[in-house]
């Protein structure tokens, strides 16, 4: 978890945004390492050639921002709408269907489940099933990590699969969310 200075919420978010911008320069290398491990495990598990799978999969990474939707319709616990930069240029909508305390020893730890829809700049959709953990902090923010399992899509992403990991900070006072994502999306091979 990130260390927090005493400069207040504004300086913390400004500092975090600066770190995210700086991270964009090393994100491709970090994503490559994460994806190499994920790909090796999947290749081993599936008994398929890494080279054969690589033709249909692509690395995705970049920064994201979003805002909390104050009019999130029940029974959703939390909704956000955001913008993805980097390799997945587009927007996304997330809806948490479950948001609960997970650790009786640490009441600041919450887990969540939900769904997301990514809309690319070309109008193609990616559908995701999300799970994650959120750590409430005393300053009114929360650090989080989400794993989005891609379960399909439309257009060029019809039948897509893959996984995206997103980390960031949610500010409950302003409703702003900032972070980075990295993962892999695999498209169904053309016949």
C-alpha atoms as a printed R data frame, in Angstrom:
    type eleno elety resid chain resno       x       y       z
1   ATOM     1    CA   UNK     A     1   0.000   0.000   0.000
2   ATOM     2    CA   UNK     A     2   1.120   3.517  -0.691
3   ATOM     3    CA   UNK     A     3   2.542   5.722   2.008
4   ATOM     4    CA   UNK     A     4   0.540   8.864   2.678
5   ATOM     5    CA   UNK     A     5   2.027  12.243   3.443
6   ATOM     6    CA   UNK     A     6   0.542  14.954   5.640
7   ATOM     7    CA   UNK     A     7  -0.128  17.359   2.773
8   ATOM     8    CA   UNK     A     8  -3.887  16.692   2.713
9   ATOM     9    CA   UNK     A     9  -6.200  14.956   0.288
10  ATOM    10    CA   UNK     A    10  -5.561  17.354  -2.622
11  ATOM    11    CA   UNK     A    11  -1.807  16.923  -2.523
12  ATOM    12    CA   UNK     A    12  -2.196  13.167  -2.055
13  ATOM    13    CA   UNK     A    13  -4.383  12.833  -5.174
14  ATOM    14    CA   UNK     A    14  -2.089  15.130  -7.150
15  ATOM    15    CA   UNK     A    15   0.873  13.024  -6.055
16  ATOM    16    CA   UNK     A    16  -0.951   9.808  -6.946
17  ATOM    17    CA   UNK     A    17  -1.888  11.129 -10.386
18  ATOM    18    CA   UNK     A    18   1.751  12.088 -10.971
19  ATOM    19    CA   UNK     A    19   2.853   8.581  -9.969
20  ATOM    20    CA   UNK     A    20   0.289   7.090 -12.377
21  ATOM    21    CA   UNK     A    21   1.581   9.299 -15.190
22  ATOM    22    CA   UNK     A    22   5.162   8.282 -14.395
23  ATOM    23    CA   UNK     A    23   4.107   4.641 -14.221
24  ATOM    24    CA   UNK     A    24   2.786   4.853 -17.777
25  ATOM    25    CA   UNK     A    25   6.408   4.834 -18.954
26  ATOM    26    CA   UNK     A    26   7.185   1.502 -17.279
27  ATOM    27    CA   UNK     A    27   3.699  -0.041 -17.589
28  ATOM    28    CA   UNK     A    28   4.492  -1.819 -20.894
29  ATOM    29    CA   UNK     A    29   7.466  -3.627 -19.332
30  ATOM    30    CA   UNK     A    30   5.526  -4.512 -16.174
31  ATOM    31    CA   UNK     A    31   2.579  -5.694 -18.240
32  ATOM    32    CA   UNK     A    32   4.896  -7.858 -20.339
33  ATOM    33    CA   UNK     A    33   6.269  -9.599 -17.235
34  ATOM    34    CA   UNK     A    34   2.792 -10.167 -15.749
35  ATOM    35    CA   UNK     A    35   1.429 -11.380 -19.061
36  ATOM    36    CA   UNK     A    36   4.382 -13.685 -19.690
37  ATOM    37    CA   UNK     A    37   3.695 -15.440 -16.390
38  ATOM    38    CA   UNK     A    38  -0.066 -15.572 -17.024
39  ATOM    39    CA   UNK     A    39   0.505 -16.839 -20.552
40  ATOM    40    CA   UNK     A    40   2.979 -19.488 -19.397
41  ATOM    41    CA   UNK     A    41   0.522 -20.775 -16.800
42  ATOM    42    CA   UNK     A    42  -2.358 -20.790 -19.273
43  ATOM    43    CA   UNK     A    43  -0.204 -22.452 -21.934
44  ATOM    44    CA   UNK     A    44   0.865 -25.138 -19.483
45  ATOM    45    CA   UNK     A    45  -2.702 -25.627 -18.221
46  ATOM    46    CA   UNK     A    46  -4.187 -25.793 -21.698
47  ATOM    47    CA   UNK     A    47  -1.369 -27.856 -23.208
48  ATOM    48    CA   UNK     A    48  -1.174 -25.480 -26.173
49  ATOM    49    CA   UNK     A    49   1.677 -23.704 -27.835
50  ATOM    50    CA   UNK     A    50   2.377 -20.179 -26.582
51  ATOM    51    CA   UNK     A    51   3.147 -19.120 -30.151
52  ATOM    52    CA   UNK     A    52  -0.198 -20.391 -31.438
53  ATOM    53    CA   UNK     A    53  -2.102 -18.517 -28.717
54  ATOM    54    CA   UNK     A    54  -0.114 -15.289 -29.129
55  ATOM    55    CA   UNK     A    55  -1.684 -14.710 -32.563
56  ATOM    56    CA   UNK     A    56  -5.083 -14.232 -30.926
57  ATOM    57    CA   UNK     A    57  -4.107 -12.428 -27.705
58  ATOM    58    CA   UNK     A    58  -2.903  -8.903 -27.086
59  ATOM    59    CA   UNK     A    59  -1.495  -7.080 -24.111
60  ATOM    60    CA   UNK     A    60  -3.489  -4.126 -22.834
61  ATOM    61    CA   UNK     A    61  -2.293  -1.534 -20.321
62  ATOM    62    CA   UNK     A    62  -2.626   2.090 -19.428
63  ATOM    63    CA   UNK     A    63  -4.090   4.629 -17.034
64  ATOM    64    CA   UNK     A    64  -7.753   5.043 -16.171
65  ATOM    65    CA   UNK     A    65  -9.944   7.583 -14.436
66  ATOM    66    CA   UNK     A    66 -13.559   7.368 -13.382
67  ATOM    67    CA   UNK     A    67 -16.216   8.898 -11.194
68  ATOM    68    CA   UNK     A    68 -18.625   7.288  -8.775
69  ATOM    69    CA   UNK     A    69 -22.230   7.395  -9.982
70  ATOM    70    CA   UNK     A    70 -24.253   8.885  -7.085
71  ATOM    71    CA   UNK     A    71 -27.471   7.610  -8.705
72  ATOM    72    CA   UNK     A    72 -26.386   3.963  -8.818
73  ATOM    73    CA   UNK     A    73 -29.629   1.979  -9.073
74  ATOM    74    CA   UNK     A    74 -30.361  -0.684  -6.448
75  ATOM    75    CA   UNK     A    75 -29.474  -3.409  -5.815
76  ATOM    76    CA   UNK     A    76 -25.968  -2.333  -6.926
77  ATOM    77    CA   UNK     A    77 -23.703  -1.292  -4.044
78  ATOM    78    CA   UNK     A    78 -21.398   0.955  -6.130
79  ATOM    79    CA   UNK     A    79 -21.278   2.129  -9.756
80  ATOM    80    CA   UNK     A    80 -18.552   3.979 -11.652
81  ATOM    81    CA   UNK     A    81 -18.191   5.390 -15.165
82  ATOM    82    CA   UNK     A    82 -14.727   5.989 -16.511
83  ATOM    83    CA   UNK     A    83 -12.207   6.514 -19.262
84  ATOM    84    CA   UNK     A    84  -9.445   4.103 -20.267
85  ATOM    85    CA   UNK     A    85  -6.262   5.417 -21.830
86  ATOM    86    CA   UNK     A    86  -3.446   3.379 -23.309
87  ATOM    87    CA   UNK     A    87  -4.069   0.202 -25.293
88  ATOM    88    CA   UNK     A    88  -7.797   0.039 -24.467
89  ATOM    89    CA   UNK     A    89  -8.850   3.483 -25.593
90  ATOM    90    CA   UNK     A    90 -12.480   3.868 -24.587
91  ATOM    91    CA   UNK     A    91 -14.918   4.052 -21.692
92  ATOM    92    CA   UNK     A    92 -16.041   1.597 -19.055
93  ATOM    93    CA   UNK     A    93 -18.925   1.146 -16.688
94  ATOM    94    CA   UNK     A    94 -18.624  -0.894 -13.498
95  ATOM    95    CA   UNK     A    95 -21.401  -2.051 -11.181
96  ATOM    96    CA   UNK     A    96 -20.617  -3.769  -7.850
97  ATOM    97    CA   UNK     A    97 -23.373  -6.214  -6.923
98  ATOM    98    CA   UNK     A    98 -21.645  -7.185  -3.654
99  ATOM    99    CA   UNK     A    99 -19.504  -4.987  -1.379
100 ATOM   100    CA   UNK     A   100 -18.897  -6.515   2.058
101 ATOM   101    CA   UNK     A   101 -16.380  -6.496   4.929
102 ATOM   102    CA   UNK     A   102 -14.157  -9.520   4.476
103 ATOM   103    CA   UNK     A   103 -11.778  -9.661   7.421
104 ATOM   104    CA   UNK     A   104 -13.092  -9.603  11.018
105 ATOM   105    CA   UNK     A   105  -9.652  -8.496  12.206
106 ATOM   106    CA   UNK     A   106  -9.467  -5.650   9.657
107 ATOM   107    CA   UNK     A   107 -12.865  -3.932   9.173
108 ATOM   108    CA   UNK     A   108 -11.294  -1.550   6.636
109 ATOM   109    CA   UNK     A   109 -10.929  -4.405   4.124
110 ATOM   110    CA   UNK     A   110 -13.918  -4.897   1.827
111 ATOM   111    CA   UNK     A   111 -14.314  -7.358  -1.024
112 ATOM   112    CA   UNK     A   112 -16.528  -6.849  -4.003
113 ATOM   113    CA   UNK     A   113 -17.984  -8.628  -7.003
114 ATOM   114    CA   UNK     A   114 -19.622  -7.096  -9.998
115 ATOM   115    CA   UNK     A   115 -19.654  -6.650 -13.724
116 ATOM   116    CA   UNK     A   116 -18.184  -4.225 -16.203
117 ATOM   117    CA   UNK     A   117 -18.658  -3.189 -19.799
118 ATOM   118    CA   UNK     A   118 -15.808  -1.643 -21.792
119 ATOM   119    CA   UNK     A   119 -16.785   0.323 -24.906
120 ATOM   120    CA   UNK     A   120 -13.883   0.853 -27.305
121 ATOM   121    CA   UNK     A   121 -13.517   4.001 -29.383
122 ATOM   122    CA   UNK     A   122 -14.812   1.959 -32.349
123 ATOM   123    CA   UNK     A   123 -17.971   0.911 -30.483
124 ATOM   124    CA   UNK     A   124 -17.007  -2.713 -29.779
125 ATOM   125    CA   UNK     A   125 -17.932  -3.993 -26.317
126 ATOM   126    CA   UNK     A   126 -16.050  -6.202 -23.856
127 ATOM   127    CA   UNK     A   127 -17.960  -7.817 -20.986
128 ATOM   128    CA   UNK     A   128 -16.231  -8.517 -17.675
129 ATOM   129    CA   UNK     A   129 -16.884 -10.244 -14.376
130 ATOM   130    CA   UNK     A   130 -15.080  -8.319 -11.640
131 ATOM   131    CA   UNK     A   131 -13.753  -9.316  -8.222
132 ATOM   132    CA   UNK     A   132 -11.605  -7.208  -5.976
133 ATOM   133    CA   UNK     A   133 -10.562  -5.886  -2.625
134 ATOM   134    CA   UNK     A   134 -10.837  -2.336  -1.308
135 ATOM   135    CA   UNK     A   135  -8.924  -0.954   1.703
136 ATOM   136    CA   UNK     A   136 -10.597   2.006   3.419
137 ATOM   137    CA   UNK     A   137  -8.132   4.665   4.575
138 ATOM   138    CA   UNK     A   138  -8.606   7.277   7.332
139 ATOM   139    CA   UNK     A   139  -8.430  10.188   4.864
140 ATOM   140    CA   UNK     A   140 -11.666   9.204   3.056
141 ATOM   141    CA   UNK     A   141  -9.966   7.342   0.224
142 ATOM   142    CA   UNK     A   142  -9.609   3.654  -0.530
143 ATOM   143    CA   UNK     A   143  -6.915   1.696  -2.325
144 ATOM   144    CA   UNK     A   144  -8.209  -1.141  -4.469
145 ATOM   145    CA   UNK     A   145  -7.240  -3.976  -6.763
146 ATOM   146    CA   UNK     A   146  -9.678  -5.493  -9.247
147 ATOM   147    CA   UNK     A   147  -9.421  -8.552 -11.427
148 ATOM   148    CA   UNK     A   148 -11.680  -8.411 -14.471
149 ATOM   149    CA   UNK     A   149 -12.268 -11.734 -16.209
150 ATOM   150    CA   UNK     A   150 -13.288 -11.029 -19.815
151 ATOM   151    CA   UNK     A   151 -16.287 -13.228 -20.647
152 ATOM   152    CA   UNK     A   152 -17.260 -12.045 -24.132
153 ATOM   153    CA   UNK     A   153 -17.943  -9.067 -26.290
154 ATOM   154    CA   UNK     A   154 -19.375  -7.706 -29.512
155 ATOM   155    CA   UNK     A   155 -17.910  -6.836 -32.899
156 ATOM   156    CA   UNK     A   156 -14.239  -7.767 -33.126
157 ATOM   157    CA   UNK     A   157 -14.398  -8.929 -29.484
158 ATOM   158    CA   UNK     A   158 -17.212 -11.458 -29.971
159 ATOM   159    CA   UNK     A   159 -16.230 -14.551 -27.965
160 ATOM   160    CA   UNK     A   160 -13.298 -12.706 -26.314
161 ATOM   161    CA   UNK     A   161 -11.638 -13.948 -23.148
162 ATOM   162    CA   UNK     A   162  -8.789 -12.755 -20.962
163 ATOM   163    CA   UNK     A   163  -8.009 -10.962 -17.757
164 ATOM   164    CA   UNK     A   164  -7.273  -7.389 -16.717
165 ATOM   165    CA   UNK     A   165  -5.892  -6.284 -13.337
166 ATOM   166    CA   UNK     A   166  -6.596  -2.713 -12.237
167 ATOM   167    CA   UNK     A   167  -5.206  -0.912  -9.200
168 ATOM   168    CA   UNK     A   168  -5.951   2.561  -7.985
169 ATOM   169    CA   UNK     A   169  -7.375   5.000  -5.462
170 ATOM   170    CA   UNK     A   170 -11.040   5.841  -4.913
171 ATOM   171    CA   UNK     A   171 -11.767   9.177  -3.211
172 ATOM   172    CA   UNK     A   172 -15.156   8.905  -1.470
173 ATOM   173    CA   UNK     A   173 -15.356  12.685  -0.935
174 ATOM   174    CA   UNK     A   174 -14.802  13.791  -4.551
175 ATOM   175    CA   UNK     A   175 -16.021  10.546  -6.150
176 ATOM   176    CA   UNK     A   176 -12.898  10.425  -8.347
177 ATOM   177    CA   UNK     A   177 -11.006   7.228  -9.137
178 ATOM   178    CA   UNK     A   178  -7.511   7.081 -10.681
179 ATOM   179    CA   UNK     A   179  -5.285   4.111 -11.443
180 ATOM   180    CA   UNK     A   180  -3.551   1.808 -13.889
181 ATOM   181    CA   UNK     A   181  -4.595  -1.410 -15.622
182 ATOM   182    CA   UNK     A   182  -2.727  -4.242 -17.349
183 ATOM   183    CA   UNK     A   183  -3.819  -7.535 -18.815
184 ATOM   184    CA   UNK     A   184  -4.441  -9.671 -21.857
185 ATOM   185    CA   UNK     A   185  -7.421  -9.974 -24.185
186 ATOM   186    CA   UNK     A   186  -7.769 -12.966 -26.458
187 ATOM   187    CA   UNK     A   187 -10.034 -12.905 -29.481
188 ATOM   188    CA   UNK     A   188 -11.646 -15.982 -30.959
189 ATOM   189    CA   UNK     A   189  -9.502 -17.202 -33.885
190 ATOM   190    CA   UNK     A   190 -10.907 -16.448 -37.319
191 ATOM   191    CA   UNK     A   191 -11.876 -19.484 -39.328
